Amino acid sequence: QVQLVESGGGLVQAGGSLRLSCAASGLTFSNYAMSWYRQAPGKERELVASISSRSGDTNYADSVKGRFTVSRDNAKKSVYLQMNSLKTEDTAVYLCNAVHVDRRPEYWGQGTQVTVSS
């Protein structure tokens, strides 16, 4: 059974930092591209950052470029999102996503809440 378990969310003041983690189990982690999405109340889910399965190529939403960094540790089957200079508009539930290199299957975590106060 595949599981993606996020952790590291919480309440932080604007300008602060958080590091999210996503631990995967039940899959061959190195065969999956990993992404972080977020969903704020009343808004659509949006892609925040992604990292490829082997080369480690990364992509970021324009809104987080220069502030967030995605990384992965294939040995630990984990992906991370370092979030710096947080803004109130970063408040959302952050979800971990795994997509096989063949584009299927795809898995989602349950999410972790990030709240940035002014």
N, C-alpha and C positions, 0 to 999 in steps of 0.2 A: 504494500500500500504506500503510495507516494504521499509525503507530507512536506509542506513548506511552512515553517514556523518563524514568524517575525518577532523581533524583540527590540527594545531600545527606545521606544516611543515615550512620550511624557509631556510635561508642561515646562516650557522654557520662555524666558523673556526675549523680546526682540533683540537681535544682535548676538544671541547665544548660539550654542552648537549642540548637536545631538548626533549620535552614531547609531544607525539602525543595522540590525543583523537579520539575516534570513538563513536558517539552517534547513537543509534539504535532506530527505531520507527516502529510500525506496526507489531511487533512480540512479542512472549512471551520470553523475553530475556534469562531467566534462563534455557530455554530448548535448548539453542544453545551453542556449543563450538565456541569460538572466536579466530581468528588468525590474525596476521599481515603478509602480504607478501610484497615483494618489487620487482620492475622491473627497471633495469637500461637500458639505450639505448643499443640496440644490444644484450641484454642478455635475458635469459629466466626468467620468474617469479620464485622467490624462496620463500620458507617459512622461515620467520624470527623467529616467536615465536607464540605459541598457548597456550590457557588456557581452561581447560575443563569447562563444563557447571555448575556443582555444587560443585565438590570437590576442584576446583581451581588448579588441577594439571597443571604444566607448562612444556613446551618443547621449546628448543631453537636451532637454527642453531649453529653449532660449531663456525662459524665466529663471532657470537655476544655474546656467553656465557661469563658471567662475566662483560659485559658492558651494556647489555639491560635487562630490567625487564618488563614483561607483567603483568598487573593486571586488575581486573574488579570490577565494582560496579553494582550488579544486581538491586539495588534499583533505580539507575540512568540510567540503561540500557546503560551502557558505558563500554568501554574497553580502556585501556591506554597502551602506550609503552614509558617507560622512557629510553632514549638513552644517555648514558654517554661515555666519551672518544671516541668521534666520529672520524672516519677516512675518508679520501677522498673516499675510496672504499665503504663507506656506502651511497654515493650519489645515489639516486633512487627515483622513485615514490613509496610511501608506501600505500598499500591498506588494508583495513579492510575486513575481511571475516567472515561470520556466517554460520555454518552448524548445522542443527538440530541433536539432539541426535540419531534420527533414520536415519541419514546420508542424508536425504532429507527433506525439500528443502535446497538450498544453495544460499546465497546472497553475493554480492560484493558492496563495496563502490566505489566512483569515484577516490579516491586516493588523496594524498597530497605530494607535492614535497619536498624532503629533499636534500639540496645541501651543501656539506662539502668542504670548500676551504682549500688549503694548506698554 
